[in-house]
Amino acid sequence: MRTPESHNDVYAPKAHKHFFKCLVFDKLAPVDCRSDDPGAVDGIDALTVTLPVIIRYSEVNRDLRN
């Protein structure tokens, strides 16, 4: 992710963008690249965990009486 034009990702979370901006362009140490922006955690990030769980259990028998 640090090399321009080296990957075809269409989405990178705001927190990752900020981290690599600080690391590469601002030449800060990794420990100093933390974002204080509360909006840096995008809602779409939750789908990386939620979607596989939904798919995994989508075909589970929903009859809880047994």
C-alpha positions as a LaTeX table, in Angstrom:
\begin{tabular}{lrrr}
\hline
Residue & $x$ (\AA) & $y$ (\AA) & $z$ (\AA) \\
\hline
Met1 & 0.00 & 0.00 & 0.00 \\
Arg2 & 2.96 & 2.30 & 0.33 \\
Thr3 & 3.91 & 2.09 & $-3.35$ \\
Pro4 & 1.80 & 4.27 & $-5.66$ \\
Glu5 & $-0.07$ & 2.37 & $-8.40$ \\
Ser6 & 0.92 & $-0.99$ & $-6.90$ \\
His7 & $-2.54$ & $-2.30$ & $-6.05$ \\
Asn8 & $-6.03$ & $-2.22$ & $-7.51$ \\
Asp9 & $-7.99$ & $-1.73$ & $-4.30$ \\
Val10 & $-11.00$ & 0.51 & $-4.79$ \\
Tyr11 & $-11.57$ & 0.98 & $-1.08$ \\
Ala12 & $-9.22$ & 1.79 & 1.76 \\
Pro13 & $-10.55$ & 2.87 & 5.16 \\
Lys14 & $-9.95$ & 6.44 & 6.25 \\
Ala15 & $-7.79$ & 5.25 & 9.14 \\
His16 & $-5.46$ & 3.40 & 6.73 \\
Lys17 & $-5.25$ & 6.40 & 4.42 \\
His18 & $-4.29$ & 8.65 & 7.34 \\
Phe19 & $-1.72$ & 6.16 & 8.67 \\
Phe20 & 0.08 & 5.78 & 5.34 \\
Lys21 & $-0.10$ & 9.52 & 4.61 \\
Cys22 & 1.67 & 10.22 & 7.90 \\
Leu23 & 4.13 & 7.38 & 7.45 \\
Val24 & 5.11 & 8.02 & 3.82 \\
Phe25 & 4.55 & 11.71 & 3.15 \\
Asp26 & 4.98 & 13.23 & 6.62 \\
Lys27 & 7.86 & 10.84 & 7.46 \\
Leu28 & 6.52 & 10.16 & 10.97 \\
Ala29 & 7.26 & 7.05 & 13.00 \\
Pro30 & 4.47 & 4.44 & 12.85 \\
Val31 & 3.63 & 5.02 & 16.52 \\
Asp32 & 2.97 & 8.70 & 15.70 \\
Cys33 & 0.58 & 8.00 & 12.81 \\
Arg34 & $-2.56$ & 7.43 & 14.89 \\
Ser35 & $-5.64$ & 9.36 & 13.84 \\
Asp36 & $-7.64$ & 11.32 & 16.41 \\
Asp37 & $-10.53$ & 11.67 & 13.96 \\
Pro38 & $-13.59$ & 9.87 & 15.40 \\
Gly39 & $-14.90$ & 9.55 & 11.83 \\
Ala40 & $-11.84$ & 7.51 & 10.84 \\
Val41 & $-13.74$ & 4.30 & 11.50 \\
Asp42 & $-15.99$ & 3.99 & 8.49 \\
Gly43 & $-19.27$ & 2.14 & 8.85 \\
Ile44 & $-18.43$ & 0.01 & 5.84 \\
Asp45 & $-15.61$ & $-1.57$ & 7.87 \\
Ala46 & $-18.20$ & $-3.49$ & 9.89 \\
Leu47 & $-19.18$ & $-5.42$ & 6.76 \\
Thr48 & $-15.83$ & $-7.21$ & 6.70 \\
Val49 & $-16.95$ & $-9.18$ & 9.76 \\
Thr50 & $-20.73$ & $-9.00$ & 9.49 \\
Leu51 & $-21.19$ & $-10.22$ & 5.92 \\
Pro52 & $-19.35$ & $-13.54$ & 6.30 \\
Val53 & $-21.31$ & $-14.29$ & 9.49 \\
Ile54 & $-24.62$ & $-13.56$ & 7.73 \\
Ile55 & $-23.66$ & $-15.79$ & 4.81 \\
Arg56 & $-22.47$ & $-18.59$ & 7.11 \\
Tyr57 & $-25.72$ & $-18.72$ & 9.06 \\
Ser58 & $-28.15$ & $-17.85$ & 6.27 \\
Glu59 & $-29.03$ & $-21.51$ & 5.66 \\
Val60 & $-29.15$ & $-22.63$ & 9.31 \\
Asn61 & $-32.39$ & $-24.26$ & 10.45 \\
Arg62 & $-34.31$ & $-21.52$ & 12.24 \\
Asp63 & $-36.70$ & $-23.87$ & 14.04 \\
Leu64 & $-35.59$ & $-23.43$ & 17.64 \\
Arg65 & $-38.13$ & $-25.86$ & 19.10 \\
Asn66 & $-35.85$ & $-28.86$ & 18.50 \\
\hline
\end{tabular}
